[in-house]
Amino acid sequence: MIRRVWINGVTLEQGDTAVLSVADRGLAYGDGLFETIRISGGRPLLFDAHMSRLGSSAAALGIVFDADAAATAFAGFLAGSDEAVAKIILTRGNSGRGYLPDPHAPSTLIFTLHPEMSWPPGHAAQGIVATVCQQPLGISPLLAGHKHLNRLEQVLLRRELATHEGASEALVLDVGGHVVEGVFSNVFWVQDGVLHSPRLDRAGVRGVMRQALQAEALRAGIPFEEGEYRLEQVLAADEVFFCNSIYGIWPVRQLAAIERMPGPITRRLQRYWDEMLGAS
Ligand SMILES: Cc1ncc(COP(=O)(O)O)c(C=O)c1O
């Protein structure tokens, strides 16, 4: 259900009926970017980080984007919303058939407002059961890190996860067997007091929550290492957790049949997220 939609300056309250040109390159090629933002107490959480990722990815892909105008329009769009999830979609705009874009075509900017999401409270409190996806992610250095609109890999992975009864997230590896992230999250783990997360320069999304937690770990004096890791290293970890900017942090209490308790570093970072929510 979409509560409200804004497309290039036009707002529609019955969001599901909004229309977009069939010539939009977001539809034809996934030629665009998006952000999914938690709205808490009417406030978009981690907003600067979302806008900065959108701006730097747009610059890297050569998509025209006016961040200041978008931020002003988005603030107006959110008026009256309290607890919700909002999306910002930016596409390269319309063009004829063929991959070559029209350099003069204006980009398309879309905002959508959705009902808030809810999960069992046990996910954050006791932790989740997680599995490991069999389907690998491709190596994609041109797109790695960006939250681009080509999400077919995640669609297939989400369908695979749905076949694992009781599992709420899954580790996803690349074709070389390196751990990348979750199906819809980034992943961290703790080994001997050191926080780890995979590098994201060949596959995966550089999550804003991951970035916020990395910064918080630095402030808290928790050592952090980013690198190339194999599944065995995650399975042997003292603590494992998934994160994204909508649900926050889910500790993993069972991964591929191995049980563990949410540990002190996970709990420390969960407090940071709770403070972020509570500040609204
Ligand atoms: C594939 C994938 N990786 C990572 C993330 C985490 O991103 P963020 O922290 O920006 O929400 C998401 C979020 O939806 C995702 O879909």
The ligand as a Gaussian input file, in Angstrom:
#p B3LYP/6-31G(d) Opt

LIG

0 1
 C       20.880000      -5.547000      -0.385000
 C       20.920000      -4.567000       0.748000
 N       22.072000      -4.388000       1.428000
 C       22.146000      -3.523000       2.461000
 C       21.048000      -2.781000       2.873000
 C       21.169000      -1.816000       4.016000
 O       21.071000      -0.504000       3.562000
 P       20.662000       0.736000       4.495000
 O       21.447000       0.621000       5.762000
 O       21.044000       1.912000       3.694000
 O       19.194000       0.618000       4.774000
 C       19.844000      -2.928000       2.185000
 C       18.679000      -2.152000       2.591000
 O       17.590000      -2.315000       2.112000
 C       19.776000      -3.837000       1.100000
 O       18.643000      -4.002000       0.410000

